[in-house]
């Protein structure tokens, strides 16, 4: 899956111009054809809350029609892959659950291989991991459920329903010796009306109380999510498409993959970037740029 960044120099960023309103052109030199996997982030790239991002549905429909190698990789652990696929289908994006890679699934995989003896886990948020842990035969305590039960691991992921009692139960489990795994550390999440606190904000709250950081963070830009994605896609030359420099673009650069930053979510393409870790291979106004020949833009 990993490959050297040969498309641009280290200090150069290739700019892909915005599409006009003309019909999509199936160019043999289109950007999407140059990669063996197109790995899309979801929040801020395909949708914001319940609303699709402009042009995302049409572009994904075009790619589906042309049998493009489309995958979705999300740090959001609040849904299962099947629920994400249903959400996309309701927007008009035909996708199977097998094409969806979530941080909750990557987390369950990490636990099964790295912590195979674990029997009890407390889950704060991260509803998407609950059925996966049950399949592993692990006894799960959701949030504040039975807060005095001794658990070996606390998993913390995004949920809009997480409250103080949930955090307190997680806090006490960690103080009592449980390993602390965060599905991701995104500080914000794009919604229909703008940005809102993400899982990273609640992880930071618990970290402040505990005086330490999680033992493991699973999601982008960290290695567990990459390893799981590599296993699922079997890609050698992927293009990672996202809206966040500190997760999507850093994830691509840390693992020597090409990347596209789209100007539809958290980060703006006009923002100054000094660190090469956060510089994307391509900058795009929206997903229509995938259908362009970058040499002609």
N, C-alpha and C positions, 0 to 999 in steps of 0.2 A: 504493500500500500504506500509506503513512504518512497519518496524520490527526491533528487536534488532540485532546487528551484532554478531551473535553467531558462525559464521563459523571460526573466528580467534580471538585471544586475541587482546586487544586494541593496543598493541605495536608490534604486529606480522603482517607480510605481507605474504600471500600465493603466491608462485611463480608458475605460470603455464608455462611449458616449450613449446618451439616452436615445431610445428608439423614437422614430416619428410615429404617427398614427396609421401608417400604411400596414397592410396585412403582413403577417409573419412570412419570412422567406426561408425556405429550407436550404440554406447555403451549405455546401459540403465543407466550407471552411469555418462554419459557425463555431463559436467558442465551446459549446457543449459537446461537440463531436471530438474534441481534443483530449478527452479524459474518459477513463473507464468506470468512473463512478461520480455522480453529482450528489454531494451530501449536503442537504439543506437543513439549516436551523429552522425552527418553526416560529416561535414568538418573535415578532418584529420582522420576519422575513416572509412568511406565508400568511400569517394572521396576527391580529392584535386583539386578544380576548376572543369574542365571538365573531369579529368582523375580518373578512379577508383583506389582505394588503392589495392595493391597486395593482392590477395586471398579473398577480401571482396565479390566480386560477387559470387564466387563459394560457399563460406560459407553461404551466404544469400539464394542462390538457394537451398542448402541442407536443410536449416532450413525451407524454404517454403514448400519443398517437404514433410517434416515431420510435417507440421502443427504447427510449433513452434509459440509461442505468440510474434511475432516480432512487435516492434514499433520504430518509429524514432522521436527523440526530438531534435530540432535544435534552437539555438539562432539566427541564420541568418534570418532576417526579409525581405530579398530582394525578396523572392518568396512566392507565395501562396502554400498551401498544394498540390493542383493539379499540379502546376508547378514543385514542388519537385518530386512528383510521376512520372511525365513525364520524368524528368531528370534521375531518377533511372531506369525507364523502358528502356530508350535509352541505358543505360549501361548494360542491361540484368538482372536487378533486378525487378521481378514482384511484384508490390506493389500497393495498392490502396491509394487514398488520405486520406481515413479514418485512415490509419495507421501512418500518418504524423502529428506531433504536432509541430507547429512553435511558435516562440515568438510573431509573429504578431497576430496569432489567440489567444494566451493567453492574449495579450495586449487588443485586441478588447473585449474579455470576461471581462477583468478587468474593462474596461471603461463602458461596459453595466451594470455591477452590482454595481460598486463603484461611477461612475459619470453619472448616468442615465439622468441627466438634460442637459448635454453638447450638444450644437447645432453646434458649429464651432470648427474644429480642423485643425491645421497646421501640416503637415507631412513632416519631413525632412528625405529623404531616405525611407526605410521601405515600398517599393512598395507592399509587400505582404499584408499589412493591408488596402490598399485603398478600395478594393471591400467589405471588411468586415465592414468597417465604413459606407460605402454607404448603406449596408443592414440594418444598425441600424438607417438609416435616418439622419445621421450626414452630415453636409456640410463640405467638405474637401477641403483644400487649399494645393496643393502640392508644397513643397519647397518655392521658391521665388514668387509663384503666388500671385498676389494682396497683396504685402507685408504690406500695410497699414491697411488691414482688421484686426479688433480686434477678436482674437480667444481665447477661454477659455482654450485650451490645446495645447501643442506642443508635438508631438510624434517624437522621433528621433531613426532611425534604420539604418541598413547597406545598403549602395548603393555605387557602384563604380562611380556614376554620381554626387554625392553631391559636390557642389562647394561653393565658398565663399559667393555668393549671397543667397544661400539656408541657410547657417549658419547665415548670417546677418538677414534674415527674421525671423528665429527662435529666435535669440537673442532679437530682438525688441519685439516680441510677449511675450517672457518670462519677459522682463523688464516691459512690460505693464500689467503684472499680470497673464499671462497664467501659468497653471500648466505644469511642464516639466516631461515627461515620456520617459525614455530610454528603448528600447526593450531589450537591453543587453549592457554589458560593456567589452566585449572581446577586448583586445588591439590589437590582431593580428588575422589573418585568414590564413589558409594554402591554397596555390595555387599550380599549377603545378610546378612552378619554385622556390617555397619556401614560406616563410612567407611574408605577406603584412599587412599594417595597417587595423585593424578591426574597427567596430563601436565604440568601447571604446576609440580609439584614437581621433575620431572626437567629441565624448562626452566630452573627456578631454579638447579639444580645446575650446569648448563652455563653459565648466565649468571654465576654466581659465579666459575667458572674463567676465563671470558673477560673478565670485568670490564665486560660490557655486556649489553643486552637484545636480543632478536631484532629483525631489521629490519622484519618484518611479523608480526602475529598475525592469523589468518584468522577464527577462530570467534567466537561470541557473547562479549562485546557489541560486537565490532568490525564496521566497515562492510563488509568483503568478504563476510562471511557474510550480512549483511542484503541487500546488492545481489543476491547469488546467489539468496537466498530470494525476494526480490521478483520477480526474473525468472521463477522457477519457478512461483510461486503466482499472479502477476498480481492480487494482492489489494489493495484500497484501504482496507479497514476490518478488519484482522485482530485476533484476540485471541491473545496469546502466553502460553502456559501453561508454567510452570516451577517449579523448587524452589530456585533460587539467585538471590539478589538481585544478586550481582555479575556475573552473566552474563545470565540470562533477563530479569530485571526491568530491569536497566540497559540491556540491548539494546532492550527495548520503549520505555523512556523516552527514550533517546538518539535514537530514530527516530520518536517521537511516535505510538506505538501503545498500545492498551489491553493490560493484562496481568493475569494471575491467578497468585498465589503459592500453591502447594499445600503443605500441612504433611506431606509424605510423604518428603522427601529430606534435603537438606543443611541448609537454613535453616528455622527455626521461625517461625510466624506471631506467636508471643508475644514474639519478640525486639524490643527497642526499635530504632527506625530514625530517625536524625536527618537523614540526607541525602535530599532529595527524589528523587534519582536512583535510590534503592533502594526507593522506596515504590510498591507495586503498586496498580493500580486496584481489584482484588478480592483478598480473602484467603479461602482455602477449606481445609476440613479434608481433602478429597479431591476427586476428579474428579466425583463425583455432583453437586456444586454447579453444574456447567454446565447441569444439567437443571432448575434452579430458576428462578423469576422473581425476579430480584434486588430488585425493588420490594416483594415480599411477604416477604422474608427478614429 
